[in-house]
């Protein structure tokens, strides 16, 4: 969708906008037939006539805000912002147009993520009332994806494929540096965040209950 990152889906899904006079069941049947059963359809309803074959960026993001869960909307909005495809004023305009029940879930969102993986993890923490500082720099020139509380640094892999040897070594060097400064460091893989999220949430919640993140960095 315009190069915007979207959360992975278990099966390929085509998202379509249909007006009230079009049959959702027929659309889904046709998508299944043309894809030979390899793709499903998610039909979004709009009133009036559709203006274009492919929705522009703002319309596409608004469809996500209207019809998908709040987390997915945050991921897509942050991606559009990071790519320079939308501005904060454009995001705010969308929030003013969507139903109030939807807008309430998104108003006050903090857009500081550099990837969908960061968005998901930061959203998980903030829903639990935990303070999160994104793109945190404990030492000049070195950044962690986020600081949770006072001393817990979280790193979130943003790609599914294996990183290069150089990237691997750089990440471990940075982790070691942060630990030497007294921070606790946890690195979450793409698989943990997107394909084993239930277990990952349970583990993160268990760590939060230990409340170690509230302590200052060890040795400070």
N, C-alpha and C positions, 0 to 999 in steps of 0.2 A: 504494500500500500504506500506508494510514493516514496519508497525507501525507508519508511517509518518501521521501527522494530515493533513487533507484536508478540505476545506470549505464545509459546508453542502450543499446538493443538494435537490431540491424540490421533485424529484423522484429518486429512486435508479438507478444509471447509471454505466454501465460496460464500461471501457475504453479499447479499443483494438488497437493493431498495425496491419495494413494490408499493403501488398505491392500493387503495382499498378495493378497487375493482378487479384486482388480479388474484388468482388462486395460488395461495402459498403451497398447497399440496401438489398442484400441477407443476409449479416451478421446481420443487424439490424432486419430483419424478423425472423431469427433463434433465436436471443436473446429474442425477444418478445414471440416467440412460447414456448421456453423452460422455460421461467420465467412466462408463462401464463399471459403476459401483465403487470407484476409487475415491470419490469425493462426495461430501454432503453439502447441503445448502442451509444457510441461516438467513431467513427472510425478515427484513426490517420494514415495518409499515410506515408510510408517510401519506399525508392527505394531499390531494391535488395531483398534478402531473409531474413526472420526473423531468428535470431540465437537461440532463446529460447522461451519456452512457457510463462514464466513469466519474464518480464523485470527486470534486476537488478536495484539497487537503482539509480545509476547514469543515466542509460537509462530512467528510469521512471521519474526522475526529469527533464531530458532534454525534454521529451515528453510534460511535463506541460509547460516548458519554450517556447517550439515551438508552441503549439497549444491552449494554454489557455491565459486568460487575464493576464496582468502584476501583478495585485494584487494577484491572485491565485498562480502565480509563486513565488512571494515573500513569501507567506505563506508556501508553500511546501519547498522552499529552507531553510527558517529559521528553520522549523521543523526538516529537515534532519540534519542541523548543530547542533541544540540543543540536538538531540538524539545521536550525535557522529557518524552518518552514512555517513556523508560527511565532507570534509574539505573545507576551503575557496579556496584552490588551485583547488579543484574539481569543485566548483561553477564557478570559473573564467574560467576553461577549457570549461564548458558548454556555458558560455557567448561568448566565442570565436568561438564556432561551430554554434550557432543559427544564423539566418539571422540578418543582421545589424539593421534592423528596430525593431526587438525584443530586441536585446542587448541594444539598446539605452534607452529603457524604464527601463532596469534593472541595467545598469551600474551606479555606484555611490550609489546604494542602501545601506542603513545602517542596518546591521543585529544585532539588540539588543533586539529583542522581546523574551519573554518566552512563548508566545502562539499565535495562529492564530488571536485571538481577538485583541491582542496588535498590531500585524502587520497591521491589517486593519485600526485601529484608527490612528496609527502613520503615515501610508501611506496617509491617508486622510489629516492630518495636514501638512505634508511635501509638498504635492502637492500644498498647498496654501501658501507656503513660510514661514511657521511658524517654529520657532526653537523648536525642541523636544529633550529632554534628557531622554533616557530610563533607567529604573532601578535606578531612582533618590533617593538619600538618604539625606533628610533634617536633619536627626539626626542619630547618630551612631546606626547601627543595625536595622533600620527601613527603608523600601524601598517602594516607590510608583512605579506603572508601568511606569509612564512617567510624566515629567514636561513639560508643554507647556508654552513657553515664560518665564516669571520670577516668576509667582506665582500661576499658575493653575495646580493642580495635577489631573491626570486622572487615575482611576482604572478600569480595564476591566475584567469582569468575563470570565473565560476561559472554563467553563463547563456548560452544559445545565441543569444538575440535581441540586436539592437543596443541598446546602452545609450543613455540620453538624452545630449543635448549637455552638460548640466551635469555628469553623471557622467563623461563623457569628459574634460572639462576638468579636473575634480577629480583624476582619476587621473594625468593628465599633469603637473599641478602637483606632486603628491606625488612622482612619479618624478623630476622635476627637483630637488626638495628633497633627496631621498636621494642623488642623484648629486653634488650640491653638498657633501654631507657625506663624500664619498669612496667611496660604495658603488657597486658594479656592479649595475645593475637589468635584469632580464629579465622581460618580461610575456608570458605564454602565453595564447593565445586558447582558448575553449571547443573550437573545431574542432581545434586542435593537440592538445589533451589527450584528446579523445574520438574523433575521426574520422581523425586522422593521427598516432596515438600511436607507431607504429613509427618513423617519421622523427623525431618529436620526441624519443624516447628516444635515438636515435643522436646527435642534435645535443647533447643534454644530457650524454651520456657523453663526447663529444668535448671539451666545455667543461671537464668535470671533469678530464680528462687533462692539461689545461693548468695545473691546480693554482693558478690565480690566486685562487680562493676562499679559499685558506689565508692569503693576505696580509692584514694589517690594512687597514682602509679607507684609501684614498689620502689622504695629508696628515695622518695621525694618528700 
